[in-house]
Amino acid sequence: MTKSANMRVALLPYPVIAAAVGGNPDAIARVIRHYSSYIAALSMRTSYDANGFPRFQVDEDLRKRLEMKLIVSILGFDLN
């Protein structure tokens, strides 16, 4: 598969984006699912266990804040 074909598979369809901007909860959930792995990667934090070994985990508070920021941005987006 060529690079451009891979790019087309990874994109959200325009009707889904338009529905999300219009406030459709199912479309907003689909957009959030599409970006969930990226949001999780941005939310990774290092914590240390009782023995002092580092452990990487998703900071759930930060993940929720990023999801809320995405929702606010979606609802405020101008398609015109």
Backbone as a ProteinNet text record, in pm:
[ID]
protein_1_A
[PRIMARY]
MTKSANMRVALLPYPVIAAAVGGNPDAIARVIRHYSSYIAALSMRTSYDANGFPRFQVDEDLRKRLEMKLIVSILGFDLN
[TERTIARY]
85.1	0	89.6	55.1	136.7	110.1	198	183.7	51.7	14	-110.2	-232.5	-225.7	-337.1	-346.5	-232.4	-233.5	-291.1	-259.9	-311.3	-463.2	-518.2	-662.6	-734.8	-675.7	-737.1	-739.6	-638	-625.4	-712.1	-765.9	-842.6	-988.5	-1045.3	-1188.8	-1266	-1377.5	-1458.5	-1517.1	-1529.9	-1583.4	-1722.5	-1814.4	-1947.1	-1940.8	-1845.9	-1831	-1784.4	-1689.2	-1639.5	-1751.1	-1826	-1935.5	-2041.7	-2073.3	-2172.3	-2120.3	-1991.2	-1932.8	-1936.9	-1905	-1911.1	-2053.8	-2150.4	-2291.7	-2342.2	-2260.8	-2300.2	-2351.4	-2341.7	-2386.7	-2298.4	-2356	-2274.9	-2203.5	-2266	-2201.7	-2080.2	-2091.6	-1979.7	-1866.1	-1901.4	-1798.7	-1725.7	-1799.7	-1738.1	-1645.9	-1685.3	-1599.8	-1470.6	-1479.4	-1358.8	-1267.8	-1325.5	-1244.9	-1180.1	-1254.2	-1196.1	-1081.1	-1097.8	-993.9	-863.5	-874.2	-755.8	-718.4	-783.7	-761.1	-617.7	-556.1	-418.3	-321.5	-345.8	-260.9	-277.4	-401	-427.6	-361.8	-369.9	-305.6	-154.2	-96.2	48.5	87.7	5.4	33.8	15.4	-64.9	-97.3	-4.5	96.1	186	270.1	280.1	360.5	443	555	640.9	611.4	583.1	569.1	669.1	692.2	790.8	724.5	757.6	699.5	774.3	739	797.3	947.9	996.9	1139.4	1217.3	1149.2	1214.9	1226.7	1162.9	1168.5	1064.6	1102.9	1007	898.8	779.5	665.7	589.5	566	493.2	346.1	263.4	119	48.6	-75.5	-157.2	-211.1	-189.8	-246.7	-391.8	-484.5	-626.2	-682.4	-638.7	-686.2	-643.4	-519.5	-469.3	-539.9	-563.3	-633	-773.5	-845.5	-980.6	-978.1	-877.9	-867.1	-840.2	-756.4	-728.2	-851.5	-926.7	-1049.8	-1150.4	-1163.9	-1256.8	-1213.1	-1082.4	-1029.2	-1060.4	-1049.9	-1083.3	-1231.4	-1317.3	-1461.3	-1495.1	-1436.9	-1462.2	-1413.8	-1299.5	-1246.8	-1334.6	-1386.8	-1475.7	-1601.1	-1662.1	-1787.9	-1769.3	-1650.3	-1622.2	-1564.5	-1548	-1485.4	-1580.4	-1529	-1610.1	-1578.4	-1676.2	-1654.4	-1666.5	-1710.3	-1727.9	-1601.2
-117.2	0	123.4	220.9	341.4	432.3	529.8	623.2	701.2	744.3	821.1	734.9	605	516.1	498.9	489.8	480.3	606.1	721	847.5	852.4	804.9	809.1	720.6	608.5	518.7	583.4	662.3	719	843	901.3	1024.3	996.5	1087.9	1081.3	1133.7	1072.4	1123.7	1261.3	1344	1478.6	1477.7	1388.8	1390.4	1367	1286.9	1264	1392	1460.1	1586.1	1690.1	1699.8	1797.2	1766.4	1638.4	1601.4	1632.1	1608.8	1638.7	1788	1868.7	2014.6	2058.5	1986.9	2016.3	1971.2	1894.4	1855.1	1713.4	1632.6	1494	1415.7	1361.4	1292.5	1168.3	1095	976.7	1015.3	1123.1	1169.7	1222.2	1291.6	1341.3	1222.8	1119	999.3	931.7	931.8	871.9	950.2	1082.6	1165.7	1140.3	1130.7	1105	967.2	866.9	733.7	736.4	815.8	826.5	880.3	975.3	1037.9	980.2	873.9	823.2	775.9	711.5	665.3	782.9	886.3	1005.6	1077.2	1088.9	1152.6	1072.4	939.8	855.4	874.4	885.6	907.1	1041.8	1143.5	1274.7	1275.2	1181.6	1177.7	1088.6	1031	939.4	1014.8	956.7	1013.3	901.9	938.5	842.4	847.1	731.4	719.8	614.5	608.3	515.7	423.7	295.1	199.5	203.1	115.3	114.8	89	19.7	-10.3	96	199.4	308	286.9	182.8	158.1	244.1	303.2	386.1	300.2	356.2	290	395.2	368.3	462.1	426.4	529	506.6	630.9	611.8	722.5	798.9	930.2	1018.4	1043.5	980.2	986.3	1128.6	1207.7	1346.5	1425.3	1410.2	1480.4	1429.8	1298.8	1243	1301.4	1309.3	1366.7	1514.4	1588.2	1730.1	1747.9	1662.5	1671.2	1634.6	1535.3	1500.2	1614.4	1678.1	1790.8	1907.7	1931.1	2037.4	2007	1880.1	1840.8	1862.3	1826.1	1844.7	1992.4	2076.2	2221.2	2274.7	2226.6	2271.2	2225.2	2103.5	2052.1	2137.6	2164.3	2240.1	2384.8	2438.7	2577.2	2593.1	2482.3	2485	2541.1	2625.9	2686.5	2617.6	2552.2	2482.6	2573.6	2694	2785	2850.1
0	0	0	-79.2	-87.8	30.5	45.1	156.8	148.3	28.2	15.7	47.6	14.8	48.5	200.2	268.6	414.4	475.7	419.8	471.9	458.9	347.7	328.8	429.3	466.5	563.3	700.8	734	867.2	889	783.9	798.6	836	910.7	940.1	819.7	786.3	674.8	708.3	606.3	625.3	689.1	647.8	712.4	864	908.9	1053.6	1121.6	1059.3	1114.8	1118.7	1009.8	1003.8	1108.6	1127.3	1229.2	1369.6	1392.4	1523.5	1551	1451.4	1468	1495	1436.7	1459.5	1595.5	1669.8	1804	1817.3	1712.5	1718.4	1815.5	1923.6	2024.2	1971	1877.9	1821.8	1737.3	1662.3	1580.1	1668.3	1775.6	1868.8	1932.1	1969.9	2028.1	1927.3	1800.9	1696.9	1679.1	1683.7	1673	1793.2	1911.3	2031.1	2022.8	1974.8	1956.6	1856.6	1751.1	1648.1	1707.6	1797.7	1856.7	1993.4	2037.3	2172.7	2195.9	2099.4	2120.8	2127.4	2047.6	2052.2	2186.4	2233.8	2362.4	2474.8	2466.7	2568.4	2566.8	2448.4	2439.5	2499.7	2478.4	2536.5	2687.8	2739.2	2881.4	2962.5	2900.4	2971.5	3073.8	3192.3	3299.8	3362.2	3418.9	3487.4	3636.3	3692	3837.3	3882.8	4010.8	4064.6	4165.2	4155.5	4249.7	4382.6	4472.8	4608.3	4606.3	4503.9	4494	4417.5	4371.3	4299.6	4150	4097.1	3953.6	3882	3768.3	3695	3629	3625.8	3563.8	3484.8	3358.3	3274	3276.5	3294.3	3295.8	3246.5	3206.3	3157.8	3277.9	3277.4	3379.3	3338.8	3408.9	3371.5	3378.7	3474	3482.9	3359.9	3320.1	3201.7	3076.7	3067.1	2950.8	2938.2	3049.5	3047.5	3009.3	3061.6	3027.2	2878.5	2820.1	2677	2594.4	2639.8	2569.8	2575.2	2690.9	2702.8	2614.6	2608.2	2522.7	2375.8	2336.3	2199.7	2171.9	2265.4	2246.4	2232.1	2317.5	2308.7	2173.8	2127.6	1999	1883.9	1893.4	1788.5	1780.2	1894.9	1896	1855.3	1871.6	1833	1694.3	1621.9	1490	1386.5	1297.5	1191.7	1059.4	1000.5	872.9	752	771.1	656.4	615.3
[MASK]
++++++++++++++++++++++++++++++++++++++++++++++++++++++++++++++++++++++++++++++++

